[in-house]
Amino acid sequence: MALVLFSGGQDSTTCLAWALERFDRVETLAFDYGQRHRIELAQRHEVRRAIREIKPHWAERLGQDHILDLRALGAISDTALTSDKEIELTEKNLPNTFVPGRNLIFLTFAAALAYRRGLSRIVGGMCETDFSGYPDCRDDSVKAMQVALNVGMESRFVLETPLMWIDKAQTWALAQALGGEALVDAIIDHSHTCYLGERGEKHPWGYGCGQCPACVLRAQGYEKWKSSAF
């Protein structure tokens, strides 16, 4: 039984399919933290609907959805994800889309919910192979959180990160392997990754501004996947 951190983007959609192939019951969790790309909170419902139609056993296994209000995180953050400012690199050579502590807080709240719901696996799309450099996406951070959560809650949670060591092209390939063209099409048509919340123009890889770091990574991964044999 698993809880998937499900924002409704490409990575979390792939992780949801990965979990649905492995666990008898899968619930999903999202966070409203005042993100400027709030459209993802609406799109995730479209993704869940599309997921149910891909495989009968996915529909049977997909359980309750949860959204937690973490707008206090946005209120204390000064980032391009939580305020209307240009995306740029900071003095620490990190993009200012980095929300300090975000994934650490997400995992803590996810574990608290999983504890109540009787779910032992927590699945997240963290990746340090092809990412923006966020330190809380790194394997060391996730492993440290697993230790802290299990000690602090006297539990045996397993934090699953199926994308940790693959790049975006391999993530597209994994989606195809899990759900065929139907899942790839669902990601293109319904998922949302763009930091600016743009859904006006549809590209071969999906909707987005095409310029922000999230769109660039997604587009480059798609092009590499389409031109390679995985």
Kinemage of the C-alpha trace (Angstrom):
@kinemage 1
@onewidth
@group {chain A} dominant
@subgroup {mainchain}
@vectorlist {calphas} color= white
{ca met a 1} P 0.000 0.000 0.000
{ca ala a 2} L 1.461 3.296 -1.089
{ca leu a 3} L 1.045 7.057 -0.956
{ca val a 4} L 2.289 8.940 -4.028
{ca leu a 5} L 3.355 12.586 -3.854
{ca phe a 6} L 1.333 13.583 -6.894
{ca ser a 7} L 1.601 17.140 -8.188
{ca gly a 8} L 0.171 16.256 -11.589
{ca gly a 9} L 3.422 16.790 -13.484
{ca gln a 10} L 5.317 14.421 -15.770
{ca asp a 11} L 7.464 12.935 -13.023
{ca ser a 12} L 4.739 12.376 -10.458
{ca thr a 13} L 2.414 10.919 -13.110
{ca thr a 14} L 5.093 8.413 -14.070
{ca cys a 15} L 5.608 7.615 -10.392
{ca leu a 16} L 1.870 7.083 -9.948
{ca ala a 17} L 1.824 4.574 -12.815
{ca trp a 18} L 4.909 2.885 -11.338
{ca ala a 19} L 3.132 2.531 -7.983
{ca leu a 20} L -0.107 1.276 -9.533
{ca glu a 21} L 1.836 -1.557 -11.166
{ca arg a 22} L 3.287 -2.641 -7.812
{ca phe a 23} L 0.864 -1.989 -4.964
{ca asp a 24} L -2.695 -3.149 -4.317
{ca arg a 25} L -3.831 0.221 -2.985
{ca val a 26} L -2.432 3.577 -4.006
{ca glu a 27} L -3.495 6.956 -2.659
{ca thr a 28} L -2.309 10.337 -3.913
{ca leu a 29} L -1.284 13.521 -2.143
{ca ala a 30} L -0.744 17.090 -3.307
{ca phe a 31} L 0.148 20.320 -1.531
{ca asp a 32} L -1.195 23.825 -1.944
{ca tyr a 33} L 1.780 25.941 -0.903
{ca gly a 34} L 0.884 29.135 -2.738
{ca gln a 35} L 2.680 28.086 -5.912
{ca arg a 36} L 2.276 30.442 -8.866
{ca his a 37} L 1.654 27.441 -11.134
{ca arg a 38} L -1.524 26.518 -9.250
{ca ile a 39} L -2.973 25.123 -12.467
{ca glu a 40} L -1.198 21.882 -11.535
{ca leu a 41} L -3.701 21.366 -8.709
{ca ala a 42} L -6.543 21.318 -11.239
{ca gln a 43} L -4.702 19.292 -13.875
{ca arg a 44} L -3.896 16.490 -11.465
{ca his a 45} L -7.587 15.543 -11.379
{ca glu a 46} L -7.536 15.235 -15.170
{ca val a 47} L -4.471 13.019 -14.940
{ca arg a 48} L -6.109 10.769 -12.339
{ca arg a 49} L -9.159 10.439 -14.597
{ca ala a 50} L -6.986 9.514 -17.584
{ca ile a 51} L -4.951 7.045 -15.511
{ca arg a 52} L -8.119 5.149 -14.552
{ca glu a 53} L -8.899 4.580 -18.236
{ca ile a 54} L -5.516 3.109 -19.200
{ca lys a 55} L -5.599 -0.212 -17.334
{ca pro a 56} L -8.485 -1.838 -15.440
{ca his a 57} L -6.288 -2.845 -12.496
{ca trp a 58} L -4.996 0.727 -12.200
{ca ala a 59} L -8.587 1.922 -11.825
{ca glu a 60} L -9.203 -0.713 -9.156
{ca arg a 61} L -6.057 0.151 -7.203
{ca leu a 62} L -6.275 3.964 -7.376
{ca gly a 63} L -7.655 5.107 -4.048
{ca gln a 64} L -8.364 8.321 -2.220
{ca asp a 65} L -6.855 11.663 -3.179
{ca his a 66} L -5.654 14.206 -0.618
{ca ile a 67} L -4.697 17.898 -0.842
{ca leu a 68} L -3.044 19.571 2.149
{ca asp a 69} L -2.917 23.316 2.748
{ca leu a 70} L 0.715 24.368 3.202
{ca arg a 71} L 0.383 28.004 2.175
{ca ala a 72} L 2.473 28.983 5.171
{ca leu a 73} L 5.443 27.573 3.224
{ca gly a 74} L 4.773 29.981 0.380
{ca ala a 75} L 4.321 32.840 2.825
{ca ile a 76} L 7.787 32.410 4.319
{ca ser a 77} L 9.478 31.734 0.966
{ca asp a 78} L 10.964 34.313 -1.368
{ca thr a 79} L 11.202 32.343 -4.587
{ca ala a 80} L 10.120 32.453 -8.217
{ca leu a 81} L 7.729 29.575 -7.540
{ca thr a 82} L 5.831 31.426 -4.833
{ca ser a 83} L 5.938 35.018 -6.118
{ca asp a 84} L 5.853 36.880 -9.410
{ca lys a 85} L 9.546 37.351 -10.177
{ca glu a 86} L 11.941 36.487 -12.958
{ca ile a 87} L 13.548 33.051 -12.840
{ca glu a 88} L 17.299 33.393 -12.375
{ca leu a 89} L 20.292 31.853 -10.611
{ca thr a 90} L 21.044 32.864 -7.036
{ca glu a 91} L 24.439 33.509 -5.477
{ca lys a 92} L 24.471 29.829 -4.440
{ca asn a 93} L 24.218 28.861 -8.128
{ca leu a 94} L 20.725 27.474 -7.573
{ca pro a 95} L 17.706 28.637 -9.572
{ca asn a 96} L 15.463 30.890 -7.506
{ca thr a 97} L 12.667 28.366 -8.126
{ca phe a 98} L 14.191 26.404 -5.242
{ca val a 99} L 11.799 26.529 -2.262
{ca pro a 100} L 13.978 25.785 0.792
{ca gly a 101} L 12.724 22.816 2.776
{ca arg a 102} L 9.870 22.046 0.399
{ca asn a 103} L 10.514 18.338 -0.159
{ca leu a 104} L 11.529 17.835 3.464
{ca ile a 105} L 8.215 19.315 4.583
{ca phe a 106} L 6.305 17.391 1.925
{ca leu a 107} L 7.789 14.099 3.080
{ca thr a 108} L 7.062 14.873 6.723
{ca phe a 109} L 3.398 15.622 6.059
{ca ala a 110} L 3.168 12.650 3.705
{ca ala a 111} L 4.501 10.355 6.426
{ca ala a 112} L 2.015 11.755 8.962
{ca leu a 113} L -0.835 11.072 6.534
{ca ala a 114} L 0.541 7.637 5.615
{ca tyr a 115} L 0.760 6.783 9.327
{ca arg a 116} L -2.943 7.526 9.763
{ca arg a 117} L -3.962 5.783 6.541
{ca gly a 118} L -1.895 2.643 7.164
{ca leu a 119} L 0.338 3.138 4.115
{ca ser a 120} L 3.936 1.972 4.370
{ca arg a 121} L 5.414 3.151 1.054
{ca ile a 122} L 5.789 6.821 0.153
{ca val a 123} L 6.605 7.432 -3.509
{ca gly a 124} L 8.151 10.660 -4.799
{ca gly a 125} L 9.570 11.889 -8.089
{ca met a 126} L 12.833 13.221 -6.661
{ca cys a 127} L 15.749 12.883 -9.056
{ca glu a 128} L 19.362 13.990 -9.020
{ca thr a 129} L 20.360 12.778 -12.479
{ca asp a 130} L 18.561 15.368 -14.611
{ca phe a 131} L 17.264 18.182 -12.403
{ca ser a 132} L 17.657 21.836 -11.439
{ca gly a 133} L 20.146 21.205 -8.654
{ca tyr a 134} L 17.702 21.274 -5.739
{ca pro a 135} L 19.504 19.770 -2.712
{ca asp a 136} L 16.309 18.252 -1.291
{ca cys a 137} L 15.917 16.152 -4.454
{ca arg a 138} L 19.160 14.298 -3.809
{ca asp a 139} L 19.331 10.690 -2.719
{ca asp a 140} L 21.202 11.592 0.474
{ca ser a 141} L 18.386 13.939 1.502
{ca val a 142} L 15.711 11.319 0.907
{ca lys a 143} L 17.625 8.613 2.752
{ca ala a 144} L 18.191 10.952 5.698
{ca met a 145} L 14.474 11.760 5.791
{ca gln a 146} L 13.579 8.066 5.767
{ca val a 147} L 15.751 7.502 8.832
{ca ala a 148} L 14.359 10.559 10.639
{ca leu a 149} L 10.706 9.697 9.888
{ca asn a 150} L 11.071 6.087 10.969
{ca val a 151} L 12.848 7.026 14.193
{ca gly a 152} L 10.453 9.873 14.958
{ca met a 153} L 7.290 7.888 14.239
{ca glu a 154} L 8.506 4.422 15.242
{ca ser a 155} L 7.533 3.178 11.811
{ca arg a 156} L 8.983 1.308 8.870
{ca phe a 157} L 8.263 3.673 6.024
{ca val a 158} L 10.080 3.088 2.749
{ca leu a 159} L 10.618 6.205 0.646
{ca glu a 160} L 10.536 5.086 -2.974
{ca thr a 161} L 12.172 7.282 -5.642
{ca pro a 162} L 11.906 5.385 -8.940
{ca leu a 163} L 13.277 8.314 -10.968
{ca met a 164} L 16.315 9.068 -8.801
{ca trp a 165} L 18.960 7.729 -11.181
{ca ile a 166} L 17.331 8.247 -14.592
{ca asp a 167} L 17.156 11.312 -16.822
{ca lys a 168} L 14.087 12.873 -18.431
{ca ala a 169} L 14.463 10.851 -21.622
{ca gln a 170} L 14.461 7.665 -19.569
{ca thr a 171} L 11.434 8.960 -17.654
{ca trp a 172} L 9.524 9.226 -20.944
{ca ala a 173} L 10.692 5.709 -21.784
{ca leu a 174} L 9.574 4.422 -18.394
{ca ala a 175} L 6.121 5.948 -18.883
{ca gln a 176} L 5.795 4.197 -22.226
{ca ala a 177} L 6.934 0.895 -20.716
{ca leu a 178} L 4.392 1.210 -17.903
{ca gly a 179} L 1.338 2.412 -19.799
{ca gly a 180} L 2.150 2.452 -23.503
{ca glu a 181} L 1.168 5.316 -25.768
{ca ala a 182} L -1.955 5.895 -23.681
{ca leu a 183} L 0.125 6.996 -20.692
{ca val a 184} L 2.487 9.052 -22.853
{ca asp a 185} L -0.530 10.810 -24.395
{ca ala a 186} L -2.047 11.423 -20.949
{ca ile a 187} L 1.205 13.052 -19.796
{ca ile a 188} L 1.353 15.227 -22.911
{ca asp a 189} L -2.327 16.217 -22.837
{ca his a 190} L -3.073 16.568 -19.131
{ca ser a 191} L 0.013 16.808 -16.905
{ca his a 192} L 1.511 20.167 -15.962
{ca thr a 193} L 5.163 20.993 -15.342
{ca cys a 194} L 5.632 24.631 -16.416
{ca tyr a 195} L 6.701 26.885 -13.530
{ca leu a 196} L 4.803 29.838 -15.010
{ca gly a 197} L 1.522 27.942 -15.236
{ca glu a 198} L 1.222 28.412 -19.005
{ca arg a 199} L -1.225 26.109 -20.784
{ca gly a 200} L -1.975 28.140 -23.887
{ca glu a 201} L 0.335 26.498 -26.418
{ca lys a 202} L 0.638 22.760 -26.906
{ca his a 203} L 4.091 21.493 -27.819
{ca pro a 204} L 4.986 17.917 -28.857
{ca trp a 205} L 5.927 17.273 -25.207
{ca gly a 206} L 2.874 18.990 -23.679
{ca tyr a 207} L 1.754 22.419 -22.519
{ca gly a 208} L 4.018 25.119 -21.113
{ca cys a 209} L 5.909 28.330 -21.723
{ca gly a 210} L 8.803 26.415 -23.267
{ca gln a 211} L 11.371 28.675 -21.587
{ca cys a 212} L 11.396 27.979 -17.840
{ca pro a 213} L 13.791 25.330 -16.457
{ca ala a 214} L 10.995 22.786 -16.008
{ca cys a 215} L 9.822 23.160 -19.616
{ca val a 216} L 13.372 23.023 -20.976
{ca leu a 217} L 14.158 19.792 -19.108
{ca arg a 218} L 10.900 18.216 -20.224
{ca ala a 219} L 11.325 19.261 -23.861
{ca gln a 220} L 14.955 18.154 -24.049
{ca gly a 221} L 14.099 14.820 -22.487
{ca tyr a 222} L 11.260 14.284 -24.945
{ca glu a 223} L 13.454 15.081 -27.948
{ca lys a 224} L 16.220 12.783 -26.697
{ca trp a 225} L 13.724 9.980 -26.058
{ca lys a 226} L 12.132 10.314 -29.505
{ca ser a 227} L 15.514 10.242 -31.222
{ca ser a 228} L 16.931 7.340 -29.185
{ca ala a 229} L 16.109 3.677 -28.818
{ca phe a 230} L 15.430 2.850 -25.155
